[in-house]
Amino acid sequence: MNYRLIARILGYLALVIALFMLTPIPWALYFGEYLAVRAFLASASFSALAGACFLWIGWRAKPIVMQREALAGVGLGWLFASVLGGLPFLFGNVLGPVDAFFEGASGFTTTGATVLSDIEAAPKSALFWRSLMQWIGGGGIIVLFLAVLPYLGAGGKQMFKSEVTGPDPRALQPRIKDSAILIYKIYLTLTVIQTGAYMIAGLDFYNALCHTLSGLSTGGFSPQQASVAAFDSLSVEIITIVFMILGGTSFALYFAVLRGHWLAPFRDTEWRFYIGILAGFTLLIAVSLMTGPSRFAETMETAEAAHEPYGAGEALRAAGFQVVSIMTSTGYATDDYDGWPAASRMLMVLLMFIGGCAGSTSGGAKVVRIVLLFKMVFHRLERTFRPKTIRAVRLSGEVVEEEALQTVYGFLGLYFIATVLGCVFLSALGLPFETAVSACFATISNIGPGLEIVGPAQDFSTIPAPGKVMLTLYMVLGRLELFSIAVFLIPSFWRVR
């Protein structure tokens, strides 16, 4: 392991974050939040100083990024960014150390889980910083790092592969730096379009920008206590749905469209399943809301005290928004789905697991892995009665290599093990079963809200400190597709070559 190189990578990363920490200051001045101005200046200064120290340590490091350095740089980079991201909340006396670390990780990993019980009581500039962290994290801190830092050269490809989500990250351009820059050009364009659409729909610039930064990145932080429901606007919800779907779509498909391949999304197996799952689950949950008893009705002694079933239009509106929000791992809420019928809640947990497309800003296991898993199971079943049959697994017409298939097995196995261990740990802290399970799913899949104590109308503030630390690590674990962090547990990974 080339520790000097890792230090240099962390140094540059800290300097980039320090520059971004200056952007909320105009909002703080506009809203008269002078304590927040000092907090952001102190945070930026601390980040810059930390960056300078790391650069000094790694100044003579050779810029040769191998596989271990790439994994360590990406994994430690996200953990370091999470610590730095929480500094404005700590220095501004908004949150304590553990809660600030949790909020910073939730921002950069685009999870959207929060420990703020009264969101609107926090400084508006701090709420803007939460959304900005998600926008940075959605595009990928390391991808941004590669876009502005040609220092790594060809070695940056290893970091790019470790950062981009999915089992088969595709370089969009022959030069990895060009790929990173192209991603951010697309990202910036969609950001401007969504902000303009929100303002046309009636939102002021502050709310339009905050919801764009956290919506396109599929993060879900909102400066409003009631999230998107605070606006009670169908047009705002439709705009949000459209851009959440775009955020959950692979950036490789955008590149294909830009090159004139207009039908590329419709020819892509993963994207077709992605849209199909969104539509199918919306209909299933809408029917459940119209016909099934609510969760409250299951425990109420009298039918009169229970919630009435939803009307058709209301059910489609609520189901459509929440299905897209949860599957894309955004976590916005227009309805308290924790009070929905049991079948609807179960489907929502399943959506937390599935997630969006590989190479997108969303979390979860990714649709492509689910598709490949079903194909592999089908082939295995077929071979039970046709043992001599040899059939290749194909995706979008291309044969999937055996190594990629084994990676799918490894990922899902690691996902299951991590979730079970996390649930046991949270249960040992005294949390109810549904809370423990949904909190693990919501953080490792970068969703945000879960069920019960951590439901969409609640927050994570009541989770004990050890549980918050664990869930914080799960956010980073899920954002980096598990492997980039799990390898830290192997002692031989850290040996000096």
C-alpha positions, 0 to 999 in steps of 0.5 A: 500500500502506497500510503503517501499517495493515499495521503495526497489523494485525501489532501486534494479532496479536502481542498475541493470540499473546502472550496465548496464550503464557501458557497453557502456563505452568500445564503447565510449573509442573505438570511442574516445567519452570521453564526453560520458564516463563522461556522462555514469559514471555520469549516473551510479553514479546517478542511483546507488545513487538513488538506495541506497537511495531507499534501505535505505528507504525500508530496513526493508520492509517485502518481501510480494508482494500483487496485489497492490504492484506488480502493483505499483512496475511494473508501477513505475519501468518502469517510473523510468527506463525511467527517468534513461535511459534518463540520458546519453543523458541529461548528455552528452548534446545530449538532453534536459530533456523532450527529454531525458525522451522521448528517455529513455522511447522509449528505455525501452518500445521498442517503437523506436520513437525518437526525434533525428533529426540527428541520426548519429551525436549522439555519437555511444556509446549513440546509442548503449545505445539506442539499449541496453535499448530496449534489456533489455526492450524487455525481461522485466526489471521486468523479469530480476529483478526476474531472479537476485533477489530471494528476492521476493520469491513466491511474485514475481509471482504477478510482473511476471503476471503484466509484461508479456504481454497478457491476460493469462500470463503462468508461464513456470516453477513451480518457477517463478524465473526459468521462468524468467531465462529460458526466458533470456536463450532463449533471449541470445541464439537468440541474439548470433545467430542473431548477427552472422547471421548479421556479415556473411551477411556483417555487422560490429560487432557494427552495427550487435550488435546494430540491434540485440539488437533492432531487437530481442526486436522488438524495432527498434532503429538503429544507421543509419539515414536510418534505415535498408535501409542504408545497401541496402542488401536483406540478411540483410532484410531477417535476420531482418524479421526472427528475428522480427517474432521470437521476436513477438512469445510467449516465451511460445511456445519456451519453448514448443519446447524445451520440444520436442513439435515441432508442438506446434506453429502450434497447437497454434491458436494465432500463426497460425493467427499471421502468417496468418495476416503477409502473408495476409497483405503482399499480400494485400499491395504488390498488392496495391503498384503495382496497386494503385496511391501513396499518392503523386499522389493523390495531384500532378497536373500532372501524370508525377510528381507522383511516378510510381507503384512498380514492383512485386519483389520490392512491395513484398520486401517492403511490406513484410519487413514493414508488419512484422516490424509494426505488431511486433511493431519493427518500422524498415523502408526500405521504406517511407510507408507514401508515399504509396497508401491510402489503404496501409497506412490504413492497416499499421495503422490497423497492429499497432493496432493488434500487435504480440503474447501475451507473446512476446516482441512486443506491440499492442493489441495482436493477441489473443485478436483480435481472442477472440474478433471475436469469441465473436462477432460471438457467440453474432450474433449467439445468436440473432437467436438462443437465447437458444444456449450456446457455450463456447469460445475456444482457441487452444482447451481450454475453455476460462474463462469468466473472461478472456473474460471480461478482453479482453472487458476491455482492448479494451475499455480502449485502445479506450478511451486512444487513443481518448483522446490522439488524442484530446490532440495532436490535441489541440496542433495544430498537423494535424489529421493523425499525432495525430492519428498515433502518439497515435497508434505508442506510445501506441502500442510501434511501433515507427514511425507513419504517416506525421510529425512522419512518418518513414522518420521523427521523434518526435522532432517537437512535442510540449513538452506537447505532448512529455510528453503525448506520453512518458506516452503512451509508458509505458501505452502500454508496461504494457498492460494499466491496470498496469498504469491506476490503478494509477488514482484510489485514493483507489489504493494508500491507506495504508493498 
